[in-house]
């Protein structure tokens, strides 16, 4: 039994680099984009707010697996679908857009490795995870900004600070306050990487599915679950340490 466990573990761990790269890069990218979107939302621009809110509704209201399939399988069909929309067809057939598209195609054709990379299963999974997590993380960060006492905003205004200067002062404090909730999103992203095996990416679940197709042993997924549990346990511990140090001044 123990030998079988070790055998499965060795094979499953071959997918660990893909799981960690998807998870960590997705978390970092989503965090950065969420900070930008949170700042844009705080500007109270009607057009920007509507656009960002629409994006958030789309990505929080639909399953991650659907988004993953749309990006991986449907990206090549988007142009055909949009060409049936009169306004888009008129824009796409304009000389300016055709010249721009030709330039893009010529540039990409000179770098085939880049085109191959952005169409790879790994990149599509990374893009889906990033866009999905950005929507949730934006809600967390913007909620932290809105929950700050009004006195802090008013103090900055009284000192003659504009919106940009105010955000530079208030944003770091808001992000520290959001760490507790954000740590849950970090765990969700790592768990979400398991869906990447559906397109397929050879991550932890990818190798687990491959093993199961040969051995038909449910204990394979127990081993995979333990690996995910260890990863998320470690990340949760790290996030708690960061949160404790960041909020030391409040204790």
C-alpha positions in Angstrom: 0.0 0.0 0.0 2.8 2.4 1.0 4.7 1.5 -2.2 1.7 2.3 -4.3 1.2 5.6 -2.6 4.9 6.6 -3.3 4.5 5.4 -6.9 1.4 7.6 -7.5 3.0 10.5 -5.6 6.1 10.5 -7.8 4.1 10.6 -11.0 1.6 13.2 -9.7 4.3 15.5 -8.5 5.5 15.8 -12.1 2.6 18.2 -12.6 3.5 20.3 -9.6 5.5 22.9 -11.6 2.5 23.6 -13.9 0.2 23.8 -10.9 2.4 26.2 -9.1 3.3 28.3 -12.1 -0.4 28.7 -13.0 -1.4 29.4 -9.5 1.4 31.8 -8.4 1.5 33.8 -11.7 -2.3 33.9 -11.8 -2.4 35.2 -8.2 0.2 37.9 -8.9 -1.3 39.0 -12.2 -4.8 39.1 -10.8 -3.7 41.0 -7.7 -2.0 43.7 -9.8 -4.9 44.1 -12.2 -7.3 44.2 -9.3 -5.4 47.1 -7.7 -5.6 49.0 -11.0 -9.3 48.3 -11.4 -10.1 49.2 -7.8 -8.3 52.6 -8.2 -10.3 53.2 -11.4 -13.6 52.4 -9.7 -12.7 54.9 -6.9 -12.5 57.7 -9.5 -16.3 57.4 -9.9 -16.2 57.7 -13.7 -19.6 56.6 -15.1 -18.2 54.9 -18.2 -15.3 53.2 -16.4 -17.5 52.0 -13.6 -20.0 50.5 -16.0 -17.3 48.7 -18.0 -15.6 47.3 -14.9 -18.9 46.3 -13.3 -19.9 44.5 -16.5 -16.6 42.6 -16.5 -17.0 41.7 -12.9 -20.6 40.4 -13.4 -19.5 38.3 -16.4 -16.6 36.6 -14.7 -18.1 36.2 -11.2 -21.5 35.1 -12.6 -20.2 32.3 -14.9 -18.3 29.1 -14.0 -14.5 29.1 -14.4 -14.7 26.0 -16.5 -17.0 27.7 -19.0 -14.5 30.6 -19.2 -11.7 28.2 -19.7 -13.4 26.4 -22.6 -14.4 29.7 -24.2 -10.8 31.0 -24.2 -9.2 27.7 -25.3 -11.8 26.4 -27.8 -13.7 29.5 -28.7 -11.0 32.2 -29.2 -10.5 31.1 -32.9 -14.2 31.6 -33.6 -14.7 35.0 -31.9 -13.8 36.9 -35.1 -16.3 34.9 -37.2 -19.0 35.5 -34.6 -18.3 39.2 -34.3 -18.2 39.5 -38.1 -22.0 38.8 -38.1 -22.6 41.9 -36.0 -23.1 44.9 -38.5 -21.3 47.5 -36.4 -18.3 45.3 -35.8 -18.2 44.2 -39.5 -18.2 47.8 -40.7 -15.4 48.6 -38.3 -13.4 45.4 -39.1 -13.6 46.0 -42.8 -12.3 49.6 -42.5 -8.9 50.3 -44.2 -7.4 51.4 -40.8 -8.4 48.1 -39.0 -7.2 46.0 -42.0 -3.8 47.7 -42.0 -3.6 47.3 -38.2 -4.5 43.6 -38.4 -2.0 43.0 -41.2 0.7 44.5 -39.1 -0.2 42.3 -36.2 -0.2 39.1 -38.3 3.1 40.0 -40.0 4.7 40.7 -36.6 3.5 37.4 -35.1 4.5 35.4 -38.2 8.1 36.6 -37.5 7.9 35.2 -34.0 6.2 31.8 -34.3 7.3 30.7 -30.8 5.3 33.6 -29.3 2.2 32.7 -31.3 2.6 29.1 -30.2 2.9 30.1 -26.6 -0.2 32.4 -26.4 -2.3 29.6 -28.0 -0.9 26.9 -25.7 -3.2 25.2 -23.2 -1.0 26.5 -20.3 -1.4 30.2 -21.4 -5.1 29.8 -22.0 -5.5 28.3 -18.5 -3.4 31.2 -17.0 -5.5 33.8 -18.8 -8.8 32.3 -17.6 -7.5 32.0 -14.0 -6.2 35.6 -14.1 -9.4 37.1 -15.5 -11.6 35.2 -13.2 -9.5 35.9 -10.1 -9.2 39.6 -11.0 -13.0 40.0 -10.9 -13.2 38.6 -7.4 -10.1 40.3 -6.1 -11.3 43.7 -7.4 -14.4 43.3 -5.3 -12.3 42.5 -2.3 -9.9 45.4 -2.7 -12.5 47.9 -3.7 -14.6 46.8 -0.8 -11.7 47.4 1.5 -11.3 50.9 0.1 -15.0 51.7 0.6 -15.0 50.4 4.1 -12.3 52.8 5.3 -13.6 55.6 7.6 -14.7 58.7 5.7 -12.5 60.7 8.0 -9.4 59.3 6.3 -10.6 60.5 2.9 -11.7 63.9 4.3 -8.3 64.3 6.0 -6.5 63.9 2.6 -8.9 66.2 1.0 -8.3 68.8 3.8 -4.6 68.6 3.1 -5.3 69.6 -0.6 -4.6 66.1 -2.0 -6.1 65.2 -5.3 -7.6 61.7 -5.9 -4.4 60.2 -7.1 -2.4 61.4 -4.1 -5.2 60.3 -1.8 -5.1 56.8 -3.2 -1.3 56.6 -2.7 -1.9 57.3 1.0 -5.0 55.2 1.6 -4.6 52.2 -0.8 -1.7 50.5 1.1 -3.7 50.6 4.3 -6.8 49.3 2.6 -4.9 46.4 1.0 -3.6 45.4 4.5 -7.1 45.3 5.8 -8.2 43.1 2.9 -5.5 40.4 3.5 -7.8 38.2 5.6 -10.4 38.0 2.9 -7.9 37.9 0.1 -6.2 34.8 1.5 -9.4 32.9 0.7 -9.1 34.0 -2.9 -5.5 32.8 -3.0 -6.6 29.3 -2.0 -9.5 29.4 -4.5 -7.0 30.1 -7.4 -4.8 27.2 -6.5 -7.9 24.9 -6.3 -9.0 26.4 -9.6 -5.8 25.2 -11.4 -7.2 21.7 -11.2 -9.6 22.6 -14.0 -6.7 23.3 -16.3 -6.4 19.5 -16.8 -9.7 19.7 -18.9 -8.1 21.5 -21.9 -5.6 19.7 -21.2 -2.7 21.0 -19.1 -0.5 18.3 -17.4 -0.7 19.6 -13.9 -1.4 17.6 -10.7 -4.9 16.7 -11.9 -3.6 16.1 -15.4 -1.2 13.4 -14.3 -3.9 12.0 -11.9 -6.4 11.6 -14.7 -3.7 10.0 -16.8 -2.9 7.5 -14.0 -6.6 6.8 -13.4 -7.2 6.0 -17.1 -4.6 3.2 -16.8 -5.1 1.9 -13.2 -8.7 2.8 -12.4 -7.7 3.3 -8.7 -9.6 6.0 -6.8 -6.7 6.3 -4.3 -4.9 8.3 -7.0 -7.2 11.2 -6.3 -6.7 10.8 -2.6 -3.0 11.4 -3.2 -3.7 14.3 -5.5 -6.1 15.8 -2.8 -3.4 15.5 -0.2 -0.9 17.4 -2.4 -3.4 20.2 -2.9 -4.1 20.2 0.8 -0.4 20.6 1.6 0.0 23.4 -1.0 -3.1 25.3 0.3 -2.1 24.7 3.9 1.3 26.2 3.2 -0.1 29.2 1.4 -2.7 29.8 4.1 0.1 29.8 6.7 2.2 32.3 4.7 -0.8 34.6 4.2 -1.5 34.5 8.0 2.1 35.5 8.7 2.0 38.3 6.2 -1.4 39.5 7.6 0.0 39.4 11.2 3.1 41.4 10.3 1.1 43.9 8.1 -1.4 44.6 10.9 1.0 44.7 13.8 0.5 48.4 14.2 -3.2 47.8 15.0 -2.6 45.4 17.8 
